Amino acid sequence: MALVVQKYGGSSVGSVERIQAVAKRVCETVKAGNSLVVVVSAMGKSTDGLVKLASEISPNPSRREMDMLLSTGEQVSIALLSMALQEIGQPAVSLTGVQVGIVTEAEHTRARILHIATQRIEKCLLEGLVVVVAGFQGMSSTEEIEITTLGRGGSDTSAVAIAAALNAEKCEIYTDVPGILTTDPRLVPEARLMEQITSDEMLELASLGAKVLHPRAVEIARNYGVRLVVRSSWTDDPGTIVDSPPPKPRSLTNLEIARPVDDVEFDTNQAKVSLLRVPDKPGVAARLFGEIARQKVDVDLIIQSIHEGNTNDIAFTVMTPILKKAEAVAVAIAPALRANNNEEVEQAEVMIQQQIAKVSIVGAGMIGRPGVAAEMFATLARKGVNIKMISTSEVKVSCVIDSVDCEKAVTALRETFDIEDSPSSPLPLPPSSPPVRGVALDMKQARLGIRRVPDLPGMAGNIFGTLAEHNISVDMIIQSQRCHVIKGVPTRDIAFTVARVEARAAQELLQKAAVECGWGEVVLDMEIAKVSIVGAGMVGQPGVAAKMFAALSQEQINIQMITTSEIKISCVVAEPEGVKALKAIHTAFELGGAEKFVIPT
């Protein structure tokens, strides 16, 4: 008999009729020979209604009382679903997070799960009951028990954590879409359903704003090898399978706050090519990387920082054996990128740097933990290692450094993050799949640019450590390649994106630190959008970035920032052009299908 965990979101239990439909589906799963735990969200928009009631009482209610209030939403739905099951002859019992024994941090409204005491669930399952659990909630581990909630996506997180704790065969997430789609069907109705996706790809898409799965749930699935299936609540279609790699041995204690970094990787076989002072206008990146793709040059990291005047800098890394070819392409195209031979404008130039290394920390546990990247930067600073490039993703932070510093950097990072001192293994080959699986749009970010940051060890650690101390998470991080010497000290600009709601607080913190740390103006842009492509199949395939940049160029969309990882390319564009950019890229990679999806209301 297989043990299955099913999770139903608020829209799936938004009415009596829908609750009864869920009860029938649950019964069918049991009749197929499965033991079943069902995790349920609050009905429909009931959580929003509770929040509104609280706001009418107090403009700033205590977080403890908000947890007490919001936890009641799930209690309504689990009780009603248990009644519906009993009414059709299926024995069932409803349990709150406290009754189940979901133990969390003592952090109201945003707690992380520490462990789950599974004895009561297991006893109920042995008695032949369907166990209906309230998602989104738990209890603190303090002596005086407090009800806590897990924050956004908490029911997804509860379901996958329970599946991990029970070693369930699979965890099925039922929602109002048929599975994982190539993009948001609300923006592109012809988005295509994927039959399968890797957990790394799903982590990137989830963190980029895809609303089907919360990143914390995917993180737990990846860390513990939970098989995830995303399905529609309205049909019997098979949905999308989210595959995770075989997990490393990991304790179920401190389930969500376990070690954030699993590995330290390095590559000393790299060189950097920089094009400085290229025109800041649509089409430049498309022309450059289009030519690179035609010459079959495979590029690793790509970064483009914030513009300076009417020009920008673009840098990329390649494997050392193809450096001469990459350099020749860059030198050949540089004249075509120059600003119409305007003698008053410094012209584009190509810079080459060899003897560099890429050092990366890797781990799904980095999600939503602003201190991890800061700790990496601080570790390098303590060893006197200067950072030349930074590239970030949800599961990896990479820094380009001098190759002579590689060994001491790797040793220090392994010590900091408690990683066994073993040779770095090569990345696994990507599955046989299209280079791009999905396109995501994030319209809720803002960009901060810090001008004239001293190009010295420790500066990145100071910046992102300051933000981490105030629990502000950073997404894209880019360090400019252009250097300005001020009073004998070389300086560079550093740009990064944060959630828009935290942007002004971040700006104020960094402005206060500017005098002490020696950096210049902190510039804020609230009107940006980030569009990204994700796919494990893009590894080793020249031309993917060029096709993305060309799609934006054809729509006359200017790229303001670029950052990449092995399986993701992200571009910042002006906010009004975000949806147009998403649609153009989705079309360019032929991700659409014949069917148009309509999301139920």
C-alpha positions as semicolon CSV with decimal commas, in nm:
position;residue;x (nm);y (nm);z (nm)
1;M;0,000;0,000;0,000
2;A;0,149;0,332;-0,111
3;L;0,143;0,641;0,108
4;V;0,041;0,956;-0,082
5;V;0,017;1,318;0,034
6;Q;-0,226;1,543;-0,153
7;K;-0,252;1,919;-0,118
8;Y;-0,554;2,125;-0,226
9;G;-0,532;2,503;-0,255
10;G;-0,791;2,762;-0,164
11;S;-0,960;2,767;-0,506
12;S;-0,997;2,386;-0,494
13;V;-1,201;2,409;-0,171
14;G;-1,363;2,746;-0,236
15;S;-1,726;2,626;-0,203
16;V;-1,930;2,337;-0,065
17;E;-1,956;2,189;-0,416
18;R;-1,580;2,203;-0,464
19;I;-1,517;2,048;-0,122
20;Q;-1,751;1,762;-0,215
21;A;-1,566;1,718;-0,546
22;V;-1,234;1,698;-0,357
23;A;-1,386;1,439;-0,121
24;K;-1,480;1,221;-0,419
25;R;-1,126;1,246;-0,562
26;V;-0,980;1,154;-0,223
27;C;-1,208;0,849;-0,202
28;E;-1,098;0,732;-0,547
29;T;-0,733;0,757;-0,440
30;V;-0,804;0,545;-0,130
31;K;-0,998;0,287;-0,334
32;A;-0,694;0,254;-0,561
33;G;-0,512;0,108;-0,259
34;N;-0,338;0,412;-0,109
35;S;-0,301;0,548;0,240
36;L;-0,370;0,919;0,224
37;V;-0,281;1,242;0,401
38;V;-0,459;1,550;0,266
39;V;-0,329;1,902;0,331
40;V;-0,580;2,180;0,275
41;S;-0,562;2,558;0,245
42;A;-0,827;2,804;0,367
43;M;-1,138;2,830;0,149
44;G;-1,113;3,059;-0,151
45;K;-1,037;3,418;-0,051
46;S;-1,121;3,367;0,316
47;T;-0,766;3,453;0,429
48;D;-0,795;3,788;0,250
49;G;-1,122;3,846;0,437
50;L;-0,956;3,778;0,771
51;V;-0,672;4,017;0,689
52;K;-0,929;4,284;0,600
53;L;-1,111;4,234;0,930
54;A;-0,784;4,274;1,119
55;S;-0,703;4,595;0,932
56;E;-1,042;4,737;1,032
57;I;-0,957;4,675;1,397
58;S;-0,594;4,785;1,391
59;P;-0,361;4,941;1,132
60;N;-0,072;4,743;1,282
61;P;-0,199;4,426;1,454
62;S;0,047;4,212;1,646
63;R;0,196;3,926;1,451
64;R;0,099;3,680;1,726
65;E;-0,268;3,772;1,701
66;M;-0,251;3,760;1,321
67;D;-0,130;3,399;1,346
68;M;-0,412;3,321;1,587
69;L;-0,660;3,475;1,343
70;L;-0,530;3,340;1,013
71;S;-0,490;2,984;1,139
72;T;-0,869;2,962;1,174
73;G;-0,914;2,967;0,795
74;E;-0,761;2,622;0,747
75;Q;-0,953;2,483;1,044
76;V;-1,279;2,559;0,865
77;S;-1,174;2,380;0,546
78;I;-1,028;2,069;0,714
79;A;-1,340;2,022;0,924
80;L;-1,571;2,060;0,624
81;L;-1,364;1,823;0,408
82;S;-1,359;1,562;0,686
83;M;-1,739;1,592;0,715
84;A;-1,774;1,554;0,337
85;L;-1,559;1,239;0,342
86;Q;-1,751;1,089;0,632
87;E;-2,078;1,168;0,456
88;I;-1,980;0,948;0,158
89;G;-1,857;0,663;0,380
90;Q;-1,484;0,738;0,398
91;P;-1,349;0,748;0,756
92;A;-1,148;1,066;0,808
93;V;-1,013;1,289;1,082
94;S;-0,913;1,655;1,072
95;L;-0,600;1,774;1,254
96;T;-0,456;2,119;1,305
97;G;-0,085;2,187;1,274
98;V;-0,055;2,174;1,651
99;Q;-0,234;1,838;1,673
100;V;-0,013;1,693;1,400
101;G;0,301;1,818;1,572
102;I;0,440;2,054;1,307
103;V;0,706;2,227;1,516
104;T;0,842;2,558;1,385
105;E;1,067;2,845;1,478
106;A;0,917;3,095;1,721
107;E;0,865;3,344;1,438
108;H;0,508;3,462;1,394
109;T;0,372;3,500;1,036
110;R;0,692;3,362;0,870
111;A;0,804;3,055;1,066
112;R;1,013;2,777;0,914
113;I;0,952;2,411;1,000
114;L;1,196;2,248;1,241
115;H;1,052;1,898;1,253
116;I;0,727;1,702;1,238
117;A;0,620;1,452;1,502
118;T;0,454;1,191;1,278
119;Q;0,329;0,948;1,544
120;R;-0,031;1,070;1,548
121;I;-0,060;1,074;1,168
122;E;0,087;0,723;1,148
123;K;-0,155;0,595;1,416
124;C;-0,454;0,740;1,228
125;L;-0,336;0,590;0,898
126;L;-0,303;0,245;1,060
127;E;-0,666;0,281;1,169
128;G;-0,770;0,329;0,805
129;L;-0,844;0,701;0,833
130;V;-0,777;0,969;0,577
131;V;-0,586;1,235;0,772
132;V;-0,689;1,589;0,675
133;V;-0,425;1,838;0,791
134;A;-0,443;2,215;0,814
135;G;-0,170;2,359;0,597
136;F;0,015;2,687;0,658
137;Q;0,033;2,645;1,036
138;G;0,233;2,489;1,316
139;M;0,343;2,549;1,672
140;S;0,653;2,707;1,820
141;S;0,917;2,500;1,992
142;T;0,914;2,723;2,300
143;E;0,801;2,602;2,642
144;E;0,471;2,790;2,609
145;I;0,311;2,659;2,289
146;E;0,225;2,929;2,039
147;I;0,040;2,893;1,710
148;T;0,258;3,000;1,419
149;T;0,201;3,037;1,046
150;L;0,449;2,972;0,767
151;G;0,382;3,272;0,545
152;R;0,311;3,277;0,172
153;G;0,300;2,931;0,016
154;G;0,272;2,773;0,360
155;S;0,029;2,498;0,258
156;D;0,261;2,380;-0,021
157;T;0,545;2,382;0,231
158;S;0,341;2,188;0,490
159;A;0,244;1,921;0,236
160;V;0,594;1,855;0,105
161;A;0,742;1,860;0,457
162;I;0,486;1,601;0,571
163;A;0,566;1,389;0,264
164;A;0,936;1,406;0,350
165;A;0,878;1,322;0,718
166;L;0,656;1,023;0,629
167;N;0,877;0,909;0,339
168;A;0,568;0,920;0,116
169;E;0,576;0,775;-0,234
170;K;0,474;1,112;-0,378
171;C;0,319;1,447;-0,300
172;E;0,045;1,567;-0,535
173;I;-0,024;1,941;-0,549
174;Y;-0,374;2,014;-0,684
175;T;-0,430;2,361;-0,824
176;D;-0,635;2,560;-1,077
177;V;-0,397;2,497;-1,369
178;P;-0,328;2,158;-1,534
179;G;0,036;2,147;-1,420
180;I;0,355;2,345;-1,481
181;L;0,319;2,562;-1,792
182;T;0,587;2,730;-2,003
183;T;0,473;3,069;-1,872
184;D;0,185;3,240;-1,693
185;P;-0,135;3,147;-1,883
186;R;-0,298;3,466;-1,759
187;L;-0,054;3,658;-1,979
188;V;-0,001;3,400;-2,256
189;P;-0,309;3,174;-2,288
190;E;-0,132;2,944;-2,538
191;A;0,132;2,850;-2,278
192;R;0,217;2,480;-2,310
193;L;0,196;2,213;-2,040
194;M;0,520;2,037;-1,944
195;E;0,507;1,665;-1,865
196;Q;0,826;1,679;-1,658
197;I;1,065;1,937;-1,514
198;T;1,371;1,912;-1,288
199;S;1,359;2,050;-0,936
200;D;1,641;2,293;-1,019
201;E;1,443;2,431;-1,313
202;M;1,132;2,450;-1,097
203;L;1,321;2,630;-0,821
204;E;1,427;2,897;-1,066
205;L;1,079;2,935;-1,215
206;A;0,907;2,935;-0,875
207;S;1,143;3,200;-0,744
208;L;1,095;3,409;-1,056
209;G;0,727;3,449;-0,982
210;A;0,561;3,133;-1,116
211;K;0,273;3,090;-0,872
212;V;0,197;2,718;-0,906
213;L;0,454;2,604;-0,648
214;H;0,624;2,797;-0,371
215;P;1,008;2,786;-0,374
216;R;1,021;2,662;-0,013
217;A;0,816;2,356;-0,110
218;V;1,044;2,282;-0,406
219;E;1,348;2,331;-0,183
220;I;1,226;2,064;0,062
221;A;1,140;1,828;-0,226
222;R;1,490;1,869;-0,371
223;N;1,666;1,829;-0,037
224;Y;1,476;1,513;0,062
225;G;1,406;1,355;-0,277
226;V;1,027;1,396;-0,260
227;R;0,854;1,316;-0,588
228;L;0,621;1,608;-0,670
229;V;0,327;1,598;-0,910
230;V;0,135;1,915;-0,997
231;R;-0,220;1,843;-1,120
232;S;-0,548;2,014;-1,193
233;S;-0,826;2,000;-0,938
234;W;-1,081;1,994;-1,220
235;T;-0,961;1,707;-1,443
236;D;-0,799;1,363;-1,420
237;D;-0,507;1,463;-1,643
238;P;-0,165;1,341;-1,518
239;G;-0,016;1,691;-1,475
240;T;0,357;1,763;-1,442
241;I;0,620;1,560;-1,256
242;V;0,892;1,756;-1,073
243;D;1,195;1,528;-1,053
244;S;1,458;1,568;-0,781
245;P;1,808;1,418;-0,778
246;P;1,890;1,143;-0,528
247;P;1,924;1,333;-0,199
248;K;2,232;1,339;0,019
249;P;2,178;1,192;0,368
250;R;2,003;1,464;0,566
251;S;1,841;1,476;0,909
252;L;1,469;1,551;0,939
253;T;1,554;1,765;1,241
254;N;1,574;2,136;1,155
255;L;1,397;2,040;0,835
256;E;1,375;2,390;0,685
257;I;1,678;2,548;0,845
258;A;1,928;2,277;0,763
259;R;2,263;2,356;0,603
260;P;2,196;2,603;0,319
261;V;2,501;2,509;0,108
262;D;2,560;2,153;-0,012
263;D;2,873;2,195;-0,223
264;V;3,151;2,429;-0,329
265;E;3,242;2,410;-0,698
266;F;3,531;2,565;-0,886
267;D;3,659;2,598;-1,242
268;T;4,008;2,731;-1,318
269;N;3,980;2,677;-1,692
270;Q;3,811;3,012;-1,763
271;A;3,893;3,351;-1,915
272;K;3,697;3,677;-1,922
273;V;3,616;3,896;-2,221
274;S;3,483;4,247;-2,150
275;L;3,345;4,501;-2,396
276;L;3,354;4,843;-2,235
277;R;3,153;5,149;-2,339
278;V;2,914;4,986;-2,584
279;P;2,604;5,196;-2,673
280;D;2,316;5,164;-2,426
281;K;2,042;5,094;-2,682
282;P;1,830;4,805;-2,809
283;G;2,005;4,545;-3,023
284;V;2,362;4,570;-2,894
285;A;2,358;4,245;-2,693
286;A;2,172;4,073;-2,978
287;R;2,440;4,170;-3,232
288;L;2,727;4,072;-3,005
289;F;2,597;3,734;-2,893
290;G;2,443;3,663;-3,231
291;E;2,789;3,678;-3,384
292;I;2,933;3,475;-3,095
293;A;2,669;3,207;-3,158
294;R;2,740;3,202;-3,534
295;Q;3,105;3,135;-3,454
296;K;2,999;2,844;-3,226
297;V;3,156;3,002;-2,917
298;D;3,003;2,863;-2,598
299;V;2,970;3,129;-2,327
300;D;2,940;3,062;-1,954
301;L;2,861;3,368;-1,738
302;I;2,721;3,686;-1,896
303;I;2,679;4,012;-1,706
304;Q;2,569;4,361;-1,801
305;S;2,554;4,620;-1,526
306;I;2,378;4,956;-1,501
307;H;2,456;5,210;-1,770
308;E;2,687;5,505;-1,730
309;G;2,590;5,798;-1,950
310;N;2,490;5,658;-2,290
311;T;2,709;5,349;-2,271
312;N;2,729;5,021;-2,086
313;D;2,969;4,732;-2,030
314;I;2,912;4,366;-2,118
315;A;3,137;4,087;-1,993
316;F;3,131;3,712;-2,040
317;T;3,346;3,413;-1,956
318;V;3,456;3,129;-2,183
319;M;3,664;2,816;-2,147
320;T;4,034;2,892;-2,195
321;P;4,081;2,675;-2,509
322;I;3,836;2,892;-2,706
323;L;3,953;3,229;-2,571
324;K;4,135;3,327;-2,893
325;K;3,821;3,262;-3,095
326;A;3,605;3,458;-2,852
327;E;3,852;3,746;-2,848
328;A;3,861;3,758;-3,227
329;V;3,481;3,779;-3,243
330;A;3,470;4,058;-2,982
331;V;3,748;4,259;-3,153
332;A;3,584;4,218;-3,493
333;I;3,241;4,338;-3,379
334;A;3,357;4,621;-3,149
335;P;3,386;4,877;-3,433
336;A;3,026;4,808;-3,536
337;L;2,911;4,878;-3,180
338;R;3,087;5,211;-3,151
339;A;2,884;5,527;-3,115
340;N;2,880;5,648;-3,477
341;N;3,247;5,752;-3,458
342;N;3,157;6,038;-3,225
343;E;3,497;6,162;-3,112
344;E;3,351;6,312;-2,795
345;V;3,240;5,969;-2,674
346;E;3,494;5,715;-2,549
347;Q;3,474;5,424;-2,790
348;A;3,408;5,059;-2,718
349;E;3,713;4,853;-2,633
350;V;3,782;4,488;-2,565
351;M;3,961;4,372;-2,251
352;I;4,084;4,018;-2,194
353;Q;4,169;3,864;-1,860
354;Q;4,320;3,521;-1,817
355;Q;4,427;3,336;-1,503
356;I;4,082;3,361;-1,350
357;A;3,870;3,105;-1,167
358;K;3,499;3,068;-1,101
359;V;3,413;2,965;-0,745
360;S;3,052;2,878;-0,659
361;I;2,846;2,779;-0,358
362;V;2,552;2,549;-0,438
363;G;2,243;2,453;-0,239
364;A;1,865;2,470;-0,247
365;G;1,871;2,594;0,113
366;M;1,985;2,941;0,004
367;I;1,630;3,044;-0,090
368;G;1,506;3,341;0,108
369;R;1,817;3,352;0,328
370;P;1,984;3,687;0,264
371;G;2,287;3,607;0,478
372;V;2,424;3,322;0,265
373;A;2,566;3,529;-0,022
374;A;2,692;3,788;0,229
375;E;2,870;3,511;0,421
376;M;3,038;3,393;0,101
377;F;3,160;3,745;0,020
378;A;3,279;3,799;0,378
379;T;3,470;3,469;0,374
380;L;3,654;3,568;0,056
381;A;3,730;3,911;0,203
382;R;3,884;3,759;0,517
383;K;4,123;3,569;0,291
384;G;4,207;3,884;0,093
385;V;4,036;3,754;-0,221
386;N;3,896;4,025;-0,448
387;I;3,579;3,954;-0,647
388;K;3,585;4,043;-1,018
389;M;3,240;3,919;-1,127
390;I;2,930;3,801;-0,942
391;S;2,645;3,590;-1,081
392;T;2,352;3,461;-0,878
393;S;2,063;3,218;-0,905
394;E;1,830;3,055;-0,653
395;V;2,060;2,755;-0,601
396;K;2,403;2,902;-0,679
397;V;2,618;3,209;-0,617
398;S;2,928;3,233;-0,838
399;C;3,226;3,467;-0,808
400;V;3,507;3,518;-1,057
401;I;3,843;3,566;-0,884
402;D;4,213;3,547;-0,970
403;S;4,314;3,185;-1,029
404;V;4,602;3,212;-0,780
405;D;4,340;3,267;-0,508
406;C;4,125;2,969;-0,604
407;E;4,265;2,708;-0,367
408;K;4,249;2,924;-0,056
409;A;3,901;3,051;-0,155
410;V;3,763;2,699;-0,196
411;T;3,923;2,580;0,128
412;A;3,781;2,877;0,320
413;L;3,432;2,837;0,174
414;R;3,423;2,466;0,253
415;E;3,521;2,545;0,610
416;T;3,264;2,826;0,643
417;F;2,975;2,616;0,510
418;D;3,092;2,286;0,667
419;I;3,142;2,106;0,336
420;E;3,360;1,796;0,322
421;D;3,694;1,858;0,155
422;S;3,643;1,649;-0,157
423;P;3,727;1,719;-0,521
424;S;3,462;1,921;-0,701
425;S;3,266;1,693;-0,929
426;P;3,163;1,806;-1,277
427;L;2,809;1,921;-1,334
428;P;2,579;1,639;-1,449
429;L;2,487;1,641;-1,813
430;P;2,145;1,798;-1,874
431;P;1,857;1,575;-1,971
432;S;1,758;1,546;-2,334
433;S;1,520;1,839;-2,344
434;P;1,465;2,171;-2,521
435;P;1,721;2,437;-2,421
436;V;1,448;2,654;-2,268
437;R;1,165;2,505;-2,063
438;G;0,992;2,817;-1,936
439;V;0,982;3,196;-1,934
440;A;0,900;3,399;-1,622
441;L;0,823;3,764;-1,554
442;D;0,876;3,938;-1,221
443;M;0,712;4,281;-1,197
444;K;0,768;4,321;-0,822
445;Q;1,136;4,407;-0,810
446;A;1,335;4,729;-0,788
447;R;1,696;4,799;-0,877
448;L;1,957;4,964;-0,659
449;G;2,287;5,086;-0,799
450;I;2,582;5,188;-0,582
451;R;2,827;5,411;-0,764
452;R;3,202;5,414;-0,710
453;V;3,243;5,121;-0,472
454;P;3,614;5,074;-0,384
455;D;3,742;4,769;-0,573
456;L;3,882;4,607;-0,260
457;P;3,821;4,282;-0,073
458;G;3,532;4,313;0,169
459;M;3,318;4,568;-0,012
460;A;3,059;4,315;-0,136
461;G;3,052;4,163;0,212
462;N;2,984;4,504;0,367
463;I;2,700;4,583;0,125
464;F;2,516;4,253;0,141
465;G;2,598;4,190;0,505
466;T;2,428;4,521;0,590
467;L;2,115;4,412;0,402
468;A;2,123;4,061;0,551
469;E;2,131;4,203;0,904
470;H;1,794;4,363;0,825
471;N;1,656;4,047;0,659
472;I;1,649;4,201;0,310
473;S;1,693;3,938;0,038
474;V;1,879;4,024;-0,282
475;D;1,815;3,866;-0,621
476;M;2,040;3,967;-0,914
477;I;2,386;4,101;-0,821
478;I;2,611;4,257;-1,088
479;Q;2,947;4,429;-1,057
480;S;3,045;4,662;-1,341
481;Q;3,362;4,599;-1,540
482;R;3,447;4,966;-1,593
483;C;3,693;5,099;-1,336
484;H;3,732;5,458;-1,214
485;V;4,030;5,556;-1,000
486;I;3,940;5,803;-0,724
487;K;4,220;5,935;-0,504
488;G;4,436;5,644;-0,611
489;V;4,172;5,380;-0,532
490;P;4,005;5,184;-0,817
491;T;3,625;5,180;-0,793
492;R;3,342;4,998;-0,967
493;D;2,962;5,020;-0,960
494;I;2,755;4,740;-0,804
495;A;2,389;4,692;-0,897
496;F;2,134;4,448;-0,757
497;T;1,762;4,387;-0,740
498;V;1,540;4,347;-0,434
499;A;1,169;4,310;-0,371
500;R;1,004;4,645;-0,442
501;V;0,847;4,660;-0,095
502;E;1,196;4,651;0,061
503;A;1,372;4,881;-0,186
504;R;1,346;5,215;-0,004
505;A;1,455;5,061;0,325
506;A;1,755;4,907;0,148
507;Q;1,844;5,242;-0,009
508;E;1,831;5,419;0,328
509;L;2,052;5,155;0,494
510;L;2,316;5,179;0,223
511;Q;2,309;5,558;0,214
512;K;2,376;5,564;0,588
513;A;2,672;5,327;0,541
514;A;2,814;5,519;0,243
515;V;3,035;5,761;0,438
516;E;3,186;5,493;0,662
517;C;3,241;5,241;0,381
518;G;3,355;5,488;0,117
519;W;3,110;5,430;-0,164
520;G;2,916;5,690;-0,357
521;E;2,555;5,760;-0,453
522;V;2,289;5,490;-0,404
523;V;2,046;5,510;-0,698
524;L;1,699;5,352;-0,688
525;D;1,481;5,257;-0,986
526;M;1,135;5,127;-0,895
527;E;1,012;5,093;-1,254
528;I;1,180;4,776;-1,378
529;A;1,072;4,427;-1,478
530;K;1,282;4,110;-1,485
531;V;1,222;3,855;-1,759
532;S;1,403;3,520;-1,745
533;I;1,441;3,197;-1,938
534;V;1,509;2,868;-1,758
535;G;1,623;2,533;-1,893
536;A;1,877;2,264;-1,805
537;G;1,913;2,195;-2,177
538;M;2,080;2,530;-2,248
539;V;2,411;2,404;-2,106
540;G;2,662;2,369;-2,388
541;Q;2,430;2,512;-2,655
542;P;2,564;2,837;-2,805
543;G;2,297;3,075;-2,929
544;V;2,037;3,054;-2,653
545;A;2,128;3,394;-2,506
546;A;2,154;3,541;-2,857
547;K;1,800;3,426;-2,942
548;M;1,664;3,583;-2,622
549;F;1,843;3,913;-2,685
550;A;1,733;3,914;-3,050
551;A;1,367;3,868;-2,948
552;L;1,394;4,177;-2,728
553;S;1,578;4,373;-2,997
554;Q;1,308;4,303;-3,255
555;E;1,057;4,464;-3,019
556;Q;1,295;4,760;-2,961
557;I;1,323;4,668;-2,592
558;N;1,642;4,792;-2,430
559;I;1,821;4,555;-2,191
560;Q;1,926;4,734;-1,874
561;M;2,097;4,444;-1,692
562;I;2,194;4,085;-1,772
563;T;2,292;3,799;-1,542
564;T;2,318;3,425;-1,604
565;S;2,368;3,089;-1,439
566;E;2,405;2,749;-1,602
567;I;2,029;2,710;-1,644
568;K;1,895;3,067;-1,634
569;I;1,934;3,396;-1,822
570;S;1,770;3,707;-1,674
571;C;1,730;4,052;-1,826
572;V;1,607;4,368;-1,659
573;V;1,394;4,590;-1,882
574;A;1,169;4,892;-1,827
575;E;0,852;4,801;-1,637
576;P;0,606;4,906;-1,914
577;E;0,783;4,664;-2,152
578;G;0,775;4,361;-1,921
579;V;0,471;4,180;-2,060
580;K;0,575;4,254;-2,420
581;A;0,920;4,113;-2,344
582;L;0,772;3,795;-2,194
583;K;0,548;3,735;-2,495
584;A;0,830;3,802;-2,744
585;I;1,068;3,556;-2,576
586;H;0,799;3,289;-2,533
587;T;0,725;3,313;-2,907
588;A;1,094;3,316;-3,007
589;F;1,157;2,982;-2,835
590;E;0,835;2,832;-2,980
591;L;0,700;2,740;-2,639
592;G;0,334;2,790;-2,724
593;G;0,083;2,513;-2,780
594;A;-0,238;2,474;-2,976
595;E;-0,460;2,477;-2,666
596;K;-0,547;2,797;-2,483
597;F;-0,580;2,771;-2,106
598;V;-0,853;2,957;-1,920
599;I;-0,798;2,981;-1,546
600;P;-1,119;2,909;-1,347
601;T;-1,239;3,193;-1,126
